[in-house]
Amino acid sequence: VIPPPIIRIESYTEDSISFSLKMNTNIKVSGYVVNIYWTFDTHRQEKRTLTVEGEKSVQKVANLTAHTPYEISAWAKTELGDSPLSFVHIVTGGTRPASPSLKARAINQTAVECNWTGPRNVVYGIFYATSFLELYRSPHNATTTSHNITVIVQRDEQYLFLV
């Protein structure tokens, strides 16, 4: 039986998490697949996937949000197949930033200008869809470090926006 990997949180700050991966087995490990999940809004869960080569590893994931719960899951790729999943939960340090205040304005039938307030020197995600279900499941999205963006939409549709 292939055991699950051991995920150990080594350190964390308000915008990063360092963790180690290892296996307690004699089975040859070629690497790991790691998923990091977080929900910044009740409508949107995000995921970042890392592929890690080697048997033992220390990884640092940066560009995270302060005071946000993260779930890290990992499985090992071994000579006998994939291991079961391991999970660990952590909340980054610091104070969670205030939610931005978004204003969206149609420029024409296919372009919408979005402006918002919020801290500088961070990455913003802009999500938009024609329904709450689509906004949750598979929204259109863009990222920017600015406080505005113009997105192209389909004509004759109403859209919901989230930043």
Backbone torsions as a table, in degrees:
resi	resn	phi	psi	omega
1	VAL	NA	134.3	178.6
2	ILE	-86.9	123.4	178.5
3	PRO	-78.3	159.6	173.9
4	PRO	-72.4	155.5	177.4
5	PRO	-70.4	160.6	176.0
6	ILE	-100.3	122.4	176.7
7	ILE	-105.9	122.1	-179.6
8	ARG	-122.8	124.4	176.2
9	ILE	-74.2	119.6	-180.0
10	GLU	-88.0	-41.7	178.2
11	SER	-166.2	164.0	175.1
12	TYR	-154.3	153.5	177.0
13	THR	-129.1	-165.5	178.4
14	GLU	-74.9	-17.1	-178.4
15	ASP	-133.3	15.3	178.2
16	SER	-155.9	158.8	175.4
17	ILE	-135.4	131.9	172.5
18	SER	-111.8	132.7	-179.2
19	PHE	-143.3	156.2	177.0
20	SER	-112.3	153.2	177.8
21	LEU	-124.9	134.7	173.7
22	LYS	-157.3	163.6	179.1
23	MET	-122.2	138.3	173.1
24	ASN	-97.9	76.1	-178.7
25	THR	-160.1	161.2	174.5
26	ASN	-91.6	-2.3	179.4
27	ILE	-70.9	135.3	-179.5
28	LYS	-68.2	127.8	-180.0
29	VAL	-107.2	128.1	178.6
30	SER	-96.1	-19.1	179.0
31	GLY	167.9	-171.3	-177.0
32	TYR	-136.3	153.8	168.2
33	VAL	-115.9	125.4	-175.1
34	VAL	-121.0	130.7	173.5
35	ASN	-115.4	134.6	176.5
36	ILE	-116.7	119.0	-177.8
37	TYR	-111.5	146.0	172.0
38	TRP	-154.4	154.8	177.1
39	THR	-123.2	114.9	179.4
40	PHE	-96.9	-8.8	-179.8
41	ASP	-152.8	153.0	-178.7
42	THR	-62.9	-15.0	-178.3
43	HIS	-97.1	-7.9	-169.4
44	ARG	-145.5	118.6	172.0
45	GLN	-105.6	138.3	179.7
46	GLU	-118.6	162.2	-177.7
47	LYS	-144.7	141.3	171.3
48	ARG	-122.6	132.3	-178.8
49	THR	-113.2	133.0	176.7
50	LEU	-118.8	138.9	170.8
51	THR	-109.4	121.3	-173.8
52	VAL	-115.0	127.6	178.4
53	GLU	-92.2	148.3	174.3
54	GLY	102.3	170.2	-175.2
55	GLU	-84.2	-39.0	179.1
56	LYS	-124.6	146.3	-174.7
57	SER	-158.1	144.4	168.2
58	VAL	-117.9	126.3	-177.4
59	GLN	-119.2	145.7	173.0
60	LYS	-121.5	125.9	176.9
61	VAL	-109.1	120.1	-176.9
62	ALA	-111.4	-176.8	179.1
63	ASN	61.9	42.2	177.5
64	LEU	-99.4	173.7	-178.2
65	THR	-102.0	138.8	-179.4
66	ALA	-62.9	146.2	175.7
67	HIS	48.1	50.5	-179.6
68	THR	-125.5	134.6	176.1
69	PRO	-72.9	134.0	177.0
70	TYR	-124.9	143.7	172.7
71	GLU	-114.7	127.0	177.3
72	ILE	-111.0	124.0	175.0
73	SER	-120.9	148.8	-179.5
74	ALA	-150.3	149.2	168.6
75	TRP	-137.1	153.7	-177.4
76	ALA	-98.4	144.2	171.5
77	LYS	-98.3	117.1	-176.3
78	THR	-121.9	173.2	178.4
79	GLU	-66.3	-18.0	179.7
80	LEU	-102.2	-0.1	-178.4
81	GLY	125.1	-172.9	-178.9
82	ASP	-81.8	144.3	178.1
83	SER	-82.2	169.7	169.6
84	PRO	-67.3	165.2	178.9
85	LEU	-78.0	147.0	167.2
86	SER	-116.4	151.1	179.6
87	PHE	-132.0	147.3	170.4
88	VAL	-144.9	145.7	179.3
89	HIS	-118.3	142.7	-179.9
90	ILE	-151.0	148.8	173.8
91	VAL	-113.6	125.1	178.6
92	THR	-64.2	158.4	-179.0
93	GLY	-77.5	-176.2	175.4
94	GLY	82.6	-166.5	-178.8
95	THR	-112.2	130.0	-179.5
96	ARG	-63.5	133.5	179.5
97	PRO	-66.3	151.8	177.8
98	ALA	-65.7	149.3	177.6
99	SER	-66.2	138.0	177.9
100	PRO	-67.0	155.2	175.8
101	SER	-102.6	112.7	-171.5
102	LEU	-99.8	138.4	170.4
103	LYS	-128.3	128.6	178.4
104	ALA	-118.2	135.8	-177.2
105	ARG	-137.9	128.5	177.9
106	ALA	-70.7	127.9	175.6
107	ILE	-87.4	-42.9	174.7
108	ASN	-152.3	-161.6	-175.2
109	GLN	-72.8	-14.3	-178.2
110	THR	-128.1	2.1	-179.4
111	ALA	-127.0	134.6	178.3
112	VAL	-125.5	127.3	176.8
113	GLU	-93.4	125.4	179.1
114	CYS	-112.0	131.0	176.2
115	ASN	-129.1	147.0	179.1
116	TRP	-152.5	165.9	175.3
117	THR	-105.6	157.6	178.3
118	GLY	157.4	176.7	-177.5
119	PRO	-64.1	155.9	176.5
120	ARG	-87.0	166.2	174.4
121	ASN	59.6	37.7	173.4
122	VAL	-130.9	166.4	177.0
123	VAL	-99.4	128.3	177.3
124	TYR	-104.6	142.2	172.6
125	GLY	-107.9	131.7	178.2
126	ILE	-113.7	123.3	-177.7
127	PHE	-119.5	139.0	179.5
128	TYR	-149.5	148.4	-176.7
129	ALA	-162.1	169.8	-178.6
130	THR	-91.5	-4.5	177.5
131	SER	-151.7	161.7	176.7
132	PHE	-63.5	-37.5	179.3
133	LEU	-62.5	-46.3	178.1
134	GLU	-66.4	-35.6	177.9
135	LEU	-62.2	-35.2	179.6
136	TYR	-79.7	-43.1	-172.0
137	ARG	-86.2	-47.9	-173.7
138	SER	-154.7	68.7	-178.8
139	PRO	-76.5	160.2	164.8
140	HIS	-72.7	150.7	179.4
141	ASN	-153.5	160.7	176.5
142	ALA	-150.5	158.0	175.6
143	THR	-126.1	152.9	178.6
144	THR	-160.6	156.7	172.4
145	THR	-97.3	-2.2	178.5
146	SER	-83.3	-179.9	175.8
147	HIS	-108.2	18.3	175.2
148	ASN	-157.8	157.2	177.1
149	ILE	-160.2	147.5	173.2
150	THR	-108.7	124.7	-179.3
151	VAL	-112.3	149.4	178.8
152	ILE	-98.0	129.8	-177.6
153	VAL	-125.3	170.5	175.6
154	GLN	-77.5	141.6	-179.7
155	ARG	-69.7	155.3	176.5
156	ASP	60.2	33.4	175.4
157	GLU	-129.1	149.3	171.5
158	GLN	-97.0	141.3	-177.1
159	TYR	-124.3	149.2	170.3
160	LEU	-103.5	139.8	-178.6
161	PHE	-123.6	145.5	178.7
162	LEU	-141.3	133.0	176.1
163	VAL	-123.5	NA	NA
